Amino acid sequence: MPNPVVRWQILSPEPNQAAAFYQKLFAWKLDQANALGYRELRSGSDAGIDGGVWPAPPGVKSFVQLFIEVPDVAACITRATELGAQVLIPKSVLPDGDAMAVLLDPTGISFAVCQTNPQL
Amino acid sequence: MDLRQTLTAELGQRRLRNARYSLRAFARDLGTDHATLSQLLRGRRVLSPRLVRQFGRKLHLSTADIADASEQHHADAILRLSRLASFRPNSRWIATRTGLSLDSVNAALARLLHQRQLVMESATQWKFPHPHHA
């Protein structure tokens, strides 16, 4: 199926606490050895998808975002806005080369679209 | 939230209620000294994280508003740093240079992206399209 959900992300005002909780509960591997210090949580299983934890904006309760992999982030943003989405964070290229954008769907749910290192 | 603007607006409000209300009195009410407050309001001094929290409490701002002011303060610190020729588009480097935690830096970067004050064009190139007065 095209455009799969490839990861989840918890945004939390207490990212350390959230990451430690899920790491301990499910024996997931926590890894921050990346350019952003992003808290990657990996199950090590072939089933399901991995995720991570990011600090939430001020005054916002914890929530979960899904990441959908698309072949072209810019094209997806255009189509999403045609369908009524808003752009929260425009297309951004992360230090690992992956591109992503965060959108708000017409019902108020935020989600991210991503593209694995477009230069590769 | 821009705390400097909030302070200026609050001083104006207090002067509307009492024309003799002085900057010195405002400084006293905020728990700081006149010279510090004067420099802060004129943008000649940068608010420290401690003062952001202290002023927020004195102004009876909500916890969320104080957190928002703190994050804006962090974003302003990154914008100031971005003007240096030696600036590196790297969260860990920014954290080291600003003394902020990595989480604070990353949250502030997300804020700048949201505000369109930062564009991550490539893995190694960031642009700050709207120079800030901070």
gemmi code that builds the backbone of each chain (N, CA, C; Angstrom):
import gemmi

chains = {
    "A": [
        ("MET", (0.848, -1.190, 0.000), (0.000, 0.000, 0.000), (0.887, 1.246, 0.000)),
        ("PRO", (0.600, 2.214, -0.839), (1.424, 3.430, -0.836), (1.163, 4.262, 0.411)),
        ("ASN", (2.095, 5.147, 0.699), (1.946, 6.087, 1.810), (1.679, 5.404, 3.157)),
        ("PRO", (2.571, 4.516, 3.576), (2.338, 3.803, 4.835), (2.616, 4.674, 6.073)),
        ("VAL", (1.952, 4.326, 7.151), (2.313, 4.917, 8.453), (3.610, 4.247, 8.879)),
        ("VAL", (4.664, 5.031, 9.058), (5.973, 4.429, 9.310), (6.481, 4.615, 10.736)),
        ("ARG", (5.909, 5.577, 11.452), (6.341, 5.733, 12.841), (5.312, 6.536, 13.626)),
        ("TRP", (5.463, 6.473, 14.948), (4.619, 7.275, 15.825), (5.536, 8.189, 16.645)),
        ("GLN", (4.955, 9.248, 17.152), (5.732, 10.168, 17.983), (4.864, 10.659, 19.136)),
        ("ILE", (5.378, 10.534, 20.328), (4.713, 11.119, 21.491), (5.303, 12.508, 21.705)),
        ("LEU", (4.443, 13.506, 21.807), (4.896, 14.841, 22.209), (4.476, 15.026, 23.653)),
        ("SER", (5.441, 15.277, 24.499), (5.164, 15.299, 25.936), (5.858, 16.477, 26.603)),
        ("PRO", (5.172, 17.106, 27.581), (5.864, 18.144, 28.361), (6.951, 17.539, 29.257)),
        ("GLU", (6.909, 16.222, 29.430), (7.924, 15.527, 30.230), (8.537, 14.411, 29.374)),
        ("PRO", (9.324, 14.795, 28.370), (9.806, 13.775, 27.428), (10.672, 12.695, 28.070)),
        ("ASN", (11.476, 13.082, 29.045), (12.318, 12.084, 29.725), (11.468, 11.034, 30.411)),
        ("GLN", (10.483, 11.523, 31.138), (9.604, 10.643, 31.907), (8.809, 9.729, 30.969)),
        ("ALA", (8.290, 10.302, 29.887), (7.490, 9.508, 28.950), (8.342, 8.418, 28.310)),
        ("ALA", (9.533, 8.796, 27.862), (10.396, 7.813, 27.197), (10.781, 6.696, 28.169)),
        ("ALA", (11.123, 7.079, 29.388), (11.532, 6.077, 30.379), (10.383, 5.123, 30.703)),
        ("PHE", (9.170, 5.657, 30.765), (8.008, 4.823, 31.083), (7.836, 3.712, 30.043)),
        ("TYR", (7.818, 4.079, 28.764), (7.575, 3.079, 27.717), (8.768, 2.144, 27.534)),
        ("GLN", (9.945, 2.700, 27.767), (11.137, 1.853, 27.699), (11.055, 0.735, 28.730)),
        ("LYS", (10.665, 1.123, 29.956), (10.616, 0.135, 31.041), (9.441, -0.816, 30.871)),
        ("LEU", (8.284, -0.266, 30.502), (7.085, -1.099, 30.404), (7.221, -2.173, 29.331)),
        ("PHE", (7.761, -1.809, 28.172), (7.791, -2.747, 27.048), (9.191, -3.256, 26.707)),
        ("ALA", (10.162, -2.886, 27.529), (11.553, -3.298, 27.278), (12.017, -2.846, 25.893)),
        ("TRP", (11.563, -1.641, 25.496), (12.015, -1.083, 24.221), (13.400, -0.482, 24.408)),
        ("LYS", (14.109, -0.354, 23.297), (15.435, 0.269, 23.334), (15.287, 1.775, 23.139)),
        ("LEU", (15.916, 2.512, 24.033), (15.903, 3.971, 23.938), (17.258, 4.430, 23.428)),
        ("ASP", (17.242, 5.223, 22.372), (18.495, 5.661, 21.761), (18.418, 7.162, 21.451)),
        ("GLN", (19.364, 7.910, 21.975), (19.415, 9.357, 21.702), (20.681, 9.743, 20.948)),
        ("ALA", (21.378, 8.742, 20.441), (22.658, 9.025, 19.769), (22.415, 9.486, 18.334)),
        ("ASN", (21.795, 10.640, 18.201), (21.571, 11.215, 16.873), (21.732, 12.736, 16.985)),
        ("ALA", (21.739, 13.405, 15.855), (22.095, 14.832, 15.844), (21.162, 15.688, 16.692)),
        ("LEU", (19.892, 15.329, 16.752), (18.932, 16.135, 17.511), (18.809, 15.675, 18.967)),
        ("GLY", (19.436, 14.555, 19.284), (19.217, 13.994, 20.617), (17.804, 13.458, 20.741)),
        ("TYR", (17.214, 13.122, 19.601), (15.829, 12.629, 19.553), (15.738, 11.275, 20.264)),
        ("ARG", (14.710, 11.125, 21.097), (14.547, 9.880, 21.853), (13.842, 8.848, 20.975)),
        ("GLU", (14.632, 7.995, 20.347), (14.082, 6.927, 19.502), (13.744, 5.741, 20.404)),
        ("LEU", (12.562, 5.192, 20.212), (12.168, 3.992, 20.947), (11.947, 2.873, 19.936)),
        ("ARG", (12.689, 1.783, 20.097), (12.588, 0.684, 19.136), (12.238, -0.596, 19.870)),
        ("SER", (11.281, -1.315, 19.301), (10.867, -2.578, 19.925), (11.815, -3.711, 19.561)),
        ("GLY", (12.490, -3.585, 18.416), (13.346, -4.665, 17.956), (12.561, -5.779, 17.277)),
        ("SER", (11.268, -5.588, 17.126), (10.417, -6.607, 16.512), (10.220, -6.280, 15.030)),
        ("ASP", (10.013, -7.327, 14.241), (9.694, -7.112, 12.818), (8.266, -6.616, 12.660)),
        ("ALA", (7.455, -6.896, 13.645), (6.051, -6.467, 13.567), (5.923, -5.035, 14.096)),
        ("GLY", (4.957, -4.312, 13.580), (4.685, -2.966, 14.085), (5.711, -1.955, 13.631)),
        ("ILE", (5.590, -0.758, 14.180), (6.493, 0.334, 13.807), (7.126, 0.914, 15.066)),
        ("ASP", (8.242, 1.578, 14.879), (8.930, 2.216, 15.999), (8.500, 3.677, 16.107)),
        ("GLY", (8.964, 4.313, 17.171), (8.572, 5.701, 17.358), (9.586, 6.471, 18.164)),
        ("GLY", (9.129, 7.564, 18.729), (10.033, 8.395, 19.502), (9.282, 9.431, 20.318)),
        ("VAL", (10.028, 10.197, 21.080), (9.431, 11.190, 21.979), (10.085, 12.546, 21.724)),
        ("TRP", (9.238, 13.570, 21.676), (9.698, 14.944, 21.386), (9.045, 15.870, 22.416)),
        ("PRO", (9.719, 16.937, 22.833), (9.092, 17.854, 23.804), (7.861, 18.540, 23.221)),
        ("ALA", (6.793, 18.597, 23.992), (5.546, 19.227, 23.541), (5.661, 20.746, 23.640)),
        ("PRO", (4.883, 21.457, 22.820), (4.850, 22.927, 22.962), (4.306, 23.312, 24.339)),
        ("PRO", (4.630, 24.520, 24.831), (4.197, 24.934, 26.163), (2.671, 24.907, 26.310)),
        ("GLY", (2.227, 24.441, 27.450), (0.802, 24.460, 27.752), (-0.008, 23.407, 27.031)),
        ("VAL", (0.661, 22.512, 26.317), (-0.049, 21.467, 25.566), (0.135, 20.139, 26.281)),
        ("LYS", (-0.972, 19.400, 26.443), (-0.886, 18.081, 27.070), (-0.241, 17.096, 26.093)),
        ("SER", (0.189, 15.966, 26.621), (0.811, 14.950, 25.768), (-0.155, 14.492, 24.681)),
        ("PHE", (0.389, 14.213, 23.515), (-0.417, 13.639, 22.441), (0.481, 12.826, 21.519)),
        ("VAL", (-0.164, 12.073, 20.637), (0.575, 11.199, 19.723), (0.377, 11.694, 18.290)),
        ("GLN", (1.456, 11.664, 17.528), (1.393, 12.015, 16.110), (1.816, 10.802, 15.284)),
        ("LEU", (1.177, 10.617, 14.161), (1.593, 9.553, 13.246), (2.394, 10.156, 12.099)),
        ("PHE", (3.389, 9.405, 11.635), (4.210, 9.824, 10.501), (3.868, 8.939, 9.300)),
        ("ILE", (3.514, 9.566, 8.210), (3.169, 8.838, 6.994), (4.243, 9.109, 5.945)),
        ("GLU", (4.802, 8.042, 5.427), (5.861, 8.208, 4.423), (5.240, 8.428, 3.050)),
        ("VAL", (5.713, 9.469, 2.396), (5.188, 9.822, 1.070), (6.373, 9.953, 0.101)),
        ("PRO", (6.105, 9.824, -1.185), (7.214, 9.937, -2.148), (7.694, 11.372, -2.332)),
        ("ASP", (6.828, 12.350, -2.007), (7.191, 13.754, -2.236), (6.467, 14.612, -1.194)),
        ("VAL", (7.205, 15.103, -0.213), (6.595, 15.876, 0.879), (5.910, 17.134, 0.350)),
        ("ALA", (6.578, 17.855, -0.551), (6.006, 19.113, -1.061), (4.685, 18.853, -1.788)),
        ("ALA", (4.658, 17.812, -2.607), (3.430, 17.492, -3.350), (2.319, 17.093, -2.379)),
        ("CYS", (2.683, 16.379, -1.342), (1.683, 15.951, -0.357), (1.107, 17.158, 0.397)),
        ("ILE", (1.962, 18.130, 0.699), (1.484, 19.347, 1.378), (0.459, 20.058, 0.493)),
        ("THR", (0.780, 20.166, -0.792), (-0.140, 20.836, -1.729), (-1.487, 20.120, -1.751)),
        ("ARG", (-1.453, 18.799, -1.869), (-2.705, 18.037, -1.930), (-3.470, 18.145, -0.611)),
        ("ALA", (-2.735, 18.074, 0.505), (-3.387, 18.129, 1.819), (-4.084, 19.473, 2.039)),
        ("THR", (-3.428, 20.550, 1.630), (-4.052, 21.872, 1.817), (-5.265, 22.027, 0.898)),
        ("GLU", (-5.197, 21.412, -0.296), (-6.381, 21.421, -1.175), (-7.563, 20.738, -0.486)),
        ("LEU", (-7.236, 19.743, 0.332), (-8.280, 18.979, 1.030), (-8.661, 19.606, 2.366)),
        ("GLY", (-8.086, 20.754, 2.682), (-8.496, 21.468, 3.888), (-7.539, 21.410, 5.058)),
        ("ALA", (-6.363, 20.820, 4.860), (-5.382, 20.766, 5.954), (-4.660, 22.111, 6.093)),
        ("GLN", (-4.091, 22.331, 7.276), (-3.234, 23.499, 7.504), (-1.803, 23.027, 7.719)),
        ("VAL", (-0.869, 23.869, 7.334), (0.537, 23.522, 7.525), (1.009, 24.077, 8.866)),
        ("LEU", (1.385, 23.220, 9.786), (1.923, 23.675, 11.075), (3.423, 23.920, 10.949)),
        ("ILE", (4.128, 22.944, 10.390), (5.567, 23.089, 10.149), (5.823, 22.752, 8.677)),
        ("PRO", (6.315, 23.721, 7.911), (6.544, 23.464, 6.489), (7.621, 22.391, 6.277)),
        ("LYS", (7.799, 22.019, 5.034), (8.807, 21.006, 4.714), (10.155, 21.398, 5.304)),
        ("SER", (10.725, 20.496, 6.061), (12.006, 20.752, 6.712), (12.895, 19.532, 6.503)),
        ("VAL", (14.164, 19.798, 6.252), (15.106, 18.691, 6.078), (15.886, 18.528, 7.374)),
        ("LEU", (15.776, 17.359, 7.951), (16.395, 17.086, 9.245), (17.879, 16.769, 9.074)),
        ("PRO", (18.630, 16.792, 10.180), (20.078, 16.555, 10.065), (20.447, 15.214, 9.426)),
        ("ASP", (19.564, 14.222, 9.511), (19.880, 12.928, 8.880), (19.503, 12.909, 7.398)),
        ("GLY", (18.991, 14.028, 6.902), (18.654, 14.127, 5.483), (17.207, 13.828, 5.163)),
        ("ASP", (16.461, 13.272, 6.116), (15.045, 13.011, 5.866), (14.270, 14.331, 5.840)),
        ("ALA", (13.229, 14.362, 4.993), (12.381, 15.557, 4.933), (11.064, 15.265, 5.631)),
        ("MET", (10.507, 16.282, 6.275), (9.222, 16.099, 6.941), (8.454, 17.416, 6.992)),
        ("ALA", (7.157, 17.303, 7.227), (6.310, 18.470, 7.464), (5.227, 18.029, 8.439)),
        ("VAL", (4.718, 18.978, 9.212), (3.625, 18.656, 10.143), (2.382, 19.419, 9.703)),
        ("LEU", (1.300, 18.676, 9.592), (0.044, 19.234, 9.091), (-1.057, 19.046, 10.122)),
        ("LEU", (-2.110, 19.848, 9.966), (-3.298, 19.721, 10.818), (-4.462, 19.356, 9.906)),
        ("ASP", (-5.060, 18.201, 10.148), (-6.146, 17.792, 9.250), (-7.404, 18.623, 9.531)),
        ("PRO", (-8.394, 18.553, 8.652), (-9.578, 19.426, 8.828), (-10.354, 19.158, 10.111)),
        ("THR", (-10.097, 18.026, 10.773), (-10.801, 17.743, 12.029), (-9.970, 18.126, 13.245)),
        ("GLY", (-8.763, 18.665, 13.021), (-7.959, 19.148, 14.142), (-6.900, 18.187, 14.650)),
        ("ILE", (-6.636, 17.126, 13.896), (-5.586, 16.184, 14.310), (-4.300, 16.514, 13.559)),
        ("SER", (-3.211, 16.635, 14.323), (-1.942, 16.904, 13.649), (-1.274, 15.582, 13.281)),
        ("PHE", (-0.598, 15.585, 12.154), (0.144, 14.407, 11.693), (1.334, 14.904, 10.883)),
        ("ALA", (2.275, 14.002, 10.658), (3.471, 14.383, 9.902), (3.560, 13.549, 8.632)),
        ("VAL", (4.109, 14.148, 7.594), (4.450, 13.395, 6.396), (5.964, 13.448, 6.260)),
        ("CYS", (6.537, 12.358, 5.815), (7.996, 12.299, 5.763), (8.454, 11.584, 4.501)),
        ("GLN", (9.686, 11.840, 4.184), (10.289, 11.275, 2.980), (11.710, 10.906, 3.357)),
        ("THR", (12.032, 9.640, 3.225), (13.375, 9.202, 3.585), (14.375, 9.861, 2.650)),
        ("ASN", (15.454, 10.316, 3.277), (16.514, 11.085, 2.610), (16.355, 11.185, 1.084)),
        ("PRO", (15.760, 12.281, 0.609), (15.474, 12.413, -0.825), (16.741, 12.428, -1.683)),
        ("GLN", (17.882, 12.711, -1.071), (19.132, 12.766, -1.844), (19.692, 11.385, -2.138)),
        ("LEU", (19.207, 10.386, -1.401), (19.771, 9.041, -1.582), (19.100, 8.331, -2.738)),
    ],
    "B": [
        ("MET", (4.448, 34.198, 23.405), (4.336, 35.435, 24.178), (5.694, 36.119, 24.278)),
        ("ASP", (5.721, 37.429, 23.988), (6.938, 38.217, 24.134), (6.850, 38.936, 25.477)),
        ("LEU", (7.657, 38.504, 26.436), (7.550, 39.035, 27.790), (7.906, 40.527, 27.843)),
        ("ARG", (8.817, 40.934, 26.962), (9.187, 42.349, 26.971), (7.972, 43.209, 26.605)),
        ("GLN", (7.247, 42.766, 25.592), (6.032, 43.500, 25.207), (4.990, 43.465, 26.325)),
        ("THR", (4.899, 42.311, 26.984), (3.937, 42.179, 28.085), (4.289, 43.146, 29.212)),
        ("LEU", (5.585, 43.241, 29.521), (6.026, 44.161, 30.579), (5.724, 45.613, 30.202)),
        ("THR", (6.000, 45.957, 28.956), (5.744, 47.332, 28.499), (4.254, 47.652, 28.590)),
        ("ALA", (3.442, 46.686, 28.146), (1.991, 46.900, 28.187), (1.500, 47.025, 29.626)),
        ("GLU", (2.047, 46.202, 30.507), (1.637, 46.233, 31.908), (2.011, 47.576, 32.552)),
        ("LEU", (3.214, 48.063, 32.234), (3.635, 49.366, 32.767), (2.678, 50.453, 32.278)),
        ("GLY", (2.308, 50.382, 31.005), (1.368, 51.366, 30.454), (0.025, 51.313, 31.177)),
        ("GLN", (-0.460, 50.119, 31.440), (-1.730, 49.956, 32.143), (-1.663, 50.566, 33.547)),
        ("ARG", (-0.559, 50.272, 34.224), (-0.430, 50.784, 35.598), (-0.341, 52.310, 35.600)),
        ("ARG", (0.281, 52.876, 34.565), (0.390, 54.338, 34.483), (-0.951, 54.976, 34.132)),
        ("LEU", (-1.785, 54.201, 33.423), (-3.127, 54.717, 33.143), (-3.935, 54.818, 34.434)),
        ("ARG", (-3.705, 53.851, 35.323), (-4.432, 53.855, 36.599), (-3.833, 54.868, 37.572)),
        ("ASN", (-2.515, 55.085, 37.443), (-1.821, 55.991, 38.366), (-0.706, 56.693, 37.595)),
        ("ALA", (-0.945, 57.935, 37.218), (-0.001, 58.669, 36.372), (1.361, 58.833, 37.035)),
        ("ARG", (1.420, 58.660, 38.348), (2.695, 58.855, 39.051), (3.456, 57.534, 39.246)),
        ("TYR", (2.878, 56.469, 38.702), (3.539, 55.151, 38.845), (4.842, 55.165, 38.032)),
        ("SER", (5.945, 54.931, 38.691), (7.253, 55.105, 38.050), (7.850, 53.761, 37.632)),
        ("LEU", (8.852, 53.873, 36.796), (9.597, 52.671, 36.393), (10.249, 52.039, 37.622)),
        ("ARG", (10.684, 52.895, 38.534), (11.315, 52.407, 39.760), (10.304, 51.595, 40.587)),
        ("ALA", (9.073, 52.093, 40.647), (8.035, 51.364, 41.391), (7.716, 50.036, 40.712)),
        ("PHE", (7.685, 50.053, 39.378), (7.404, 48.828, 38.633), (8.515, 47.811, 38.888)),
        ("ALA", (9.759, 48.292, 38.872), (10.894, 47.393, 39.127), (10.779, 46.772, 40.519)),
        ("ARG", (10.427, 47.603, 41.479), (10.281, 47.112, 42.857), (9.186, 46.040, 42.919)),
        ("ASP", (8.068, 46.304, 42.246), (6.962, 45.342, 42.257), (7.337, 44.021, 41.572)),
        ("LEU", (8.278, 44.117, 40.632), (8.702, 42.898, 39.925), (9.853, 42.191, 40.639)),
        ("GLY", (10.350, 42.833, 41.701), (11.435, 42.212, 42.463), (12.786, 42.383, 41.804)),
        ("THR", (12.944, 43.472, 41.033), (14.253, 43.723, 40.413), (14.622, 45.188, 40.634)),
        ("ASP", (15.733, 45.612, 40.039), (16.135, 47.010, 40.221), (15.804, 47.832, 38.980)),
        ("HIS", (15.770, 49.119, 39.169), (15.353, 50.051, 38.132), (16.237, 49.958, 36.886)),
        ("ALA", (17.559, 49.881, 37.090), (18.482, 49.877, 35.952), (18.286, 48.619, 35.097)),
        ("THR", (18.135, 47.500, 35.767), (17.941, 46.233, 35.034), (16.670, 46.290, 34.207)),
        ("LEU", (15.591, 46.739, 34.849), (14.310, 46.784, 34.139), (14.371, 47.758, 32.964)),
        ("SER", (15.014, 48.886, 33.170), (15.134, 49.877, 32.112), (15.856, 49.293, 30.899)),
        ("GLN", (16.948, 48.599, 31.154), (17.716, 47.986, 30.055), (16.911, 46.901, 29.357)),
        ("LEU", (16.168, 46.141, 30.140), (15.358, 45.069, 29.558), (14.282, 45.645, 28.637)),
        ("LEU", (13.621, 46.692, 29.099), (12.528, 47.266, 28.311), (13.036, 47.929, 27.033)),
        ("ARG", (14.269, 48.419, 27.077), (14.838, 49.038, 25.874), (15.546, 48.024, 24.987)),
        ("GLY", (15.513, 46.773, 25.383), (16.115, 45.735, 24.559), (17.627, 45.707, 24.629)),
        ("ARG", (18.183, 46.371, 25.652), (19.648, 46.434, 25.763), (20.182, 45.342, 26.685)),
        ("ARG", (19.265, 44.571, 27.211), (19.674, 43.470, 28.074), (18.743, 42.303, 27.788)),
        ("VAL", (19.298, 41.116, 27.844), (18.526, 39.911, 27.539), (17.950, 39.347, 28.831)),
        ("LEU", (16.686, 38.981, 28.786), (16.049, 38.374, 29.953), (16.683, 37.023, 30.249)),
        ("SER", (17.020, 36.785, 31.486), (17.529, 35.466, 31.866), (16.333, 34.553, 32.114)),
        ("PRO", (16.530, 33.235, 32.007), (15.421, 32.310, 32.296), (14.832, 32.543, 33.690)),
        ("ARG", (15.697, 32.885, 34.646), (15.212, 33.118, 36.012), (14.277, 34.327, 36.050)),
        ("LEU", (14.680, 35.408, 35.350), (13.838, 36.607, 35.343), (12.523, 36.372, 34.597)),
        ("VAL", (12.565, 35.557, 33.541), (11.319, 35.231, 32.827), (10.320, 34.615, 33.809)),
        ("ARG", (10.799, 33.647, 34.594), (9.901, 32.978, 35.554), (9.468, 33.939, 36.658)),
        ("GLN", (10.440, 34.717, 37.168), (10.140, 35.644, 38.267), (9.117, 36.692, 37.838)),
        ("PHE", (9.326, 37.310, 36.682), (8.393, 38.333, 36.200), (7.040, 37.705, 35.884)),
        ("GLY", (7.065, 36.504, 35.320), (5.820, 35.823, 35.006), (4.967, 35.628, 36.246)),
        ("ARG", (5.615, 35.207, 37.322), (4.870, 34.996, 38.584), (4.363, 36.331, 39.129)),
        ("LYS", (5.233, 37.359, 39.090), (4.839, 38.665, 39.633), (3.679, 39.272, 38.835)),
        ("LEU", (3.636, 38.966, 37.542), (2.555, 39.487, 36.707), (1.325, 38.579, 36.747)),
        ("HIS", (1.413, 37.520, 37.563), (0.310, 36.565, 37.709), (-0.050, 35.894, 36.383)),
        ("LEU", (0.970, 35.638, 35.575), (0.732, 34.908, 34.332), (0.471, 33.441, 34.680)),
        ("SER", (-0.255, 32.761, 33.807), (-0.515, 31.342, 34.031), (0.777, 30.546, 33.806)),
        ("THR", (0.798, 29.344, 34.316), (1.965, 28.477, 34.113), (2.227, 28.293, 32.620)),
        ("ALA", (1.135, 28.140, 31.857), (1.292, 27.948, 30.403), (1.892, 29.191, 29.753)),
        ("ASP", (1.459, 30.370, 30.200), (1.993, 31.607, 29.619), (3.466, 31.792, 29.982)),
        ("ILE", (3.814, 31.431, 31.218), (5.224, 31.536, 31.614), (6.073, 30.568, 30.785)),
        ("ALA", (5.548, 29.344, 30.571), (6.273, 28.363, 29.752), (6.414, 28.868, 28.324)),
        ("ASP", (5.354, 29.502, 27.840), (5.386, 30.047, 26.473), (6.410, 31.175, 26.369)),
        ("ALA", (6.425, 32.050, 27.382), (7.398, 33.151, 27.388), (8.824, 32.608, 27.454)),
        ("SER", (9.004, 31.539, 28.230), (10.339, 30.937, 28.343), (10.773, 30.368, 26.998)),
        ("GLU", (9.832, 29.694, 26.321), (10.203, 29.095, 25.035), (10.519, 30.175, 24.000)),
        ("GLN", (9.744, 31.277, 24.030), (10.045, 32.377, 23.108), (11.418, 32.961, 23.420)),
        ("HIS", (11.725, 33.027, 24.698), (13.030, 33.518, 25.131), (14.140, 32.622, 24.565)),
        ("HIS", (13.909, 31.307, 24.601), (14.896, 30.368, 24.045), (15.021, 30.561, 22.525)),
        ("ALA", (13.873, 30.755, 21.874), (13.895, 30.962, 20.418), (14.677, 32.227, 20.073)),
        ("ASP", (14.470, 33.281, 20.870), (15.202, 34.529, 20.635), (16.709, 34.315, 20.799)),
        ("ALA", (17.077, 33.492, 21.775), (18.501, 33.213, 22.007), (19.098, 32.505, 20.784)),
        ("ILE", (18.330, 31.601, 20.183), (18.826, 30.900, 18.986), (18.940, 31.871, 17.820)),
        ("LEU", (17.961, 32.780, 17.695), (18.023, 33.759, 16.603), (19.252, 34.656, 16.746)),
        ("ARG", (19.553, 35.046, 17.986), (20.754, 35.875, 18.195), (22.009, 35.093, 17.798)),
        ("LEU", (22.025, 33.825, 18.201), (23.189, 32.977, 17.903), (23.347, 32.785, 16.394)),
        ("SER", (22.219, 32.749, 15.684), (22.257, 32.469, 14.243), (22.965, 33.575, 13.463)),
        ("ARG", (23.125, 34.739, 14.080), (23.782, 35.842, 13.382), (25.313, 35.682, 13.363)),
        ("LEU", (25.807, 34.770, 14.185), (27.255, 34.561, 14.240), (27.729, 33.796, 13.008)),
        ("ALA", (28.889, 34.185, 12.505), (29.457, 33.463, 11.358), (29.775, 32.024, 11.726)),
        ("SER", (30.032, 31.815, 12.994), (30.407, 30.466, 13.443), (29.194, 29.578, 13.738)),
        ("PHE", (27.982, 30.086, 13.463), (26.767, 29.330, 13.806), (26.773, 27.963, 13.128)),
        ("ARG", (26.348, 26.950, 13.899), (26.249, 25.601, 13.340), (24.806, 25.107, 13.449)),
        ("PRO", (24.248, 24.574, 12.384), (22.875, 24.062, 12.419), (22.840, 22.709, 13.113)),
        ("ASN", (22.987, 22.746, 14.407), (23.131, 21.517, 15.162), (22.597, 21.756, 16.584)),
        ("SER", (21.610, 20.973, 16.967), (20.971, 21.172, 18.278), (21.964, 21.085, 19.427)),
        ("ARG", (22.850, 20.108, 19.348), (23.798, 19.918, 20.460), (24.743, 21.111, 20.572)),
        ("TRP", (25.181, 21.648, 19.421), (26.072, 22.809, 19.443), (25.332, 24.012, 20.027)),
        ("ILE", (24.077, 24.185, 19.600), (23.285, 25.319, 20.103), (23.085, 25.182, 21.615)),
        ("ALA", (22.814, 23.967, 22.055), (22.609, 23.738, 23.495), (23.870, 24.106, 24.274)),
        ("THR", (25.010, 23.709, 23.748), (26.275, 24.017, 24.428), (26.512, 25.521, 24.480)),
        ("ARG", (26.246, 26.190, 23.348), (26.521, 27.628, 23.282), (25.542, 28.464, 24.108)),
        ("THR", (24.305, 28.013, 24.193), (23.304, 28.819, 24.906), (23.156, 28.408, 26.370)),
        ("GLY", (23.643, 27.218, 26.692), (23.440, 26.719, 28.053), (22.049, 26.146, 28.264)),
        ("LEU", (21.274, 26.032, 27.186), (19.930, 25.452, 27.301), (20.011, 23.933, 27.217)),
        ("SER", (18.975, 23.280, 27.736), (18.928, 21.824, 27.585), (18.633, 21.492, 26.124)),
        ("LEU", (18.960, 20.274, 25.739), (18.693, 19.840, 24.367), (17.188, 19.883, 24.080)),
        ("ASP", (16.377, 19.506, 25.067), (14.920, 19.574, 24.873), (14.464, 21.015, 24.641)),
        ("SER", (15.020, 21.946, 25.411), (14.633, 23.348, 25.246), (15.020, 23.855, 23.868)),
        ("VAL", (16.207, 23.463, 23.407), (16.654, 23.877, 22.073), (15.720, 23.293, 21.013)),
        ("ASN", (15.430, 21.999, 21.112), (14.591, 21.363, 20.091), (13.176, 21.943, 20.086)),
        ("ALA", (12.641, 22.208, 21.273), (11.297, 22.804, 21.348), (11.309, 24.205, 20.732)),
        ("ALA", (12.376, 24.951, 20.994), (12.472, 26.307, 20.435), (12.655, 26.260, 18.915)),
        ("LEU", (13.393, 25.274, 18.421), (13.558, 25.132, 16.968), (12.211, 24.823, 16.314)),
        ("ALA", (11.424, 23.938, 16.949), (10.092, 23.627, 16.412), (9.230, 24.888, 16.387)),
        ("ARG", (9.366, 25.704, 17.422), (8.610, 26.967, 17.473), (9.010, 27.888, 16.312)),
        ("LEU", (10.329, 27.993, 16.089), (10.810, 28.852, 14.998), (10.339, 28.335, 13.639)),
        ("LEU", (10.314, 27.009, 13.473), (9.795, 26.432, 12.220), (8.325, 26.806, 12.056)),
        ("HIS", (7.568, 26.665, 13.142), (6.138, 26.969, 13.119), (5.900, 28.450, 12.809)),
        ("GLN", (6.749, 29.303, 13.355), (6.614, 30.758, 13.145), (7.209, 31.206, 11.816)),
        ("ARG", (7.722, 30.267, 11.056), (8.359, 30.569, 9.746), (9.575, 31.480, 9.924)),
        ("GLN", (10.208, 31.379, 11.079), (11.436, 32.159, 11.304), (12.673, 31.301, 11.085)),
        ("LEU", (12.452, 30.052, 10.754), (13.548, 29.130, 10.455), (13.106, 28.235, 9.312)),
        ("VAL", (14.010, 28.053, 8.364), (13.777, 27.098, 7.270), (14.948, 26.127, 7.268)),
        ("MET", (14.649, 24.844, 7.425), (15.689, 23.819, 7.350), (15.750, 23.365, 5.899)),
        ("GLU", (16.645, 23.997, 5.138), (16.690, 23.749, 3.695), (17.357, 22.436, 3.331)),
        ("SER", (18.350, 22.089, 4.111), (19.037, 20.820, 3.865), (19.581, 20.344, 5.200)),
        ("ALA", (20.213, 19.193, 5.176), (20.735, 18.632, 6.426), (21.764, 19.545, 7.075)),
        ("THR", (22.388, 20.394, 6.272), (23.466, 21.238, 6.813), (23.207, 22.730, 6.656)),
        ("GLN", (22.074, 23.094, 6.070), (21.828, 24.524, 5.847), (20.480, 24.955, 6.413)),
        ("TRP", (20.552, 25.881, 7.374), (19.338, 26.480, 7.943), (19.336, 27.957, 7.565)),
        ("LYS", (18.134, 28.459, 7.264), (18.007, 29.887, 6.996), (17.048, 30.504, 7.998)),
        ("PHE", (17.349, 31.729, 8.388), (16.488, 32.460, 9.324), (15.943, 33.660, 8.560)),
        ("PRO", (14.808, 33.489, 7.880), (14.362, 34.496, 6.921), (13.905, 35.816, 7.505)),
        ("HIS", (13.497, 35.842, 8.773), (12.991, 37.096, 9.330), (13.866, 37.524, 10.495)),
        ("PRO", (14.912, 38.301, 10.223), (15.792, 38.743, 11.303), (14.980, 39.346, 12.442)),
        ("HIS", (15.271, 38.908, 13.629), (14.508, 39.315, 14.802), (15.248, 40.421, 15.525)),
        ("HIS", (14.505, 41.237, 16.214), (15.134, 42.360, 16.925), (15.750, 41.944, 18.242)),
        ("ALA", (15.555, 40.680, 18.630), (15.984, 40.250, 19.970), (17.469, 40.462, 20.173)),
    ],
}
model = gemmi.Model(1)
for chain_id, residues in chains.items():
    chain = gemmi.Chain(chain_id)
    for i, (resn, *xyz) in enumerate(residues, 1):
        res = gemmi.Residue()
        res.name, res.seqid = resn, gemmi.SeqId(i, " ")
        for name, pos in zip(("N", "CA", "C"), xyz):
            atom = gemmi.Atom()
            atom.name, atom.element = name, gemmi.Element(name[0])
            atom.pos, atom.b_iso = gemmi.Position(*pos), 0.0
            res.add_atom(atom)
        chain.add_residue(res)
    model.add_chain(chain)
structure = gemmi.Structure()
structure.add_model(model)
structure.setup_entities()
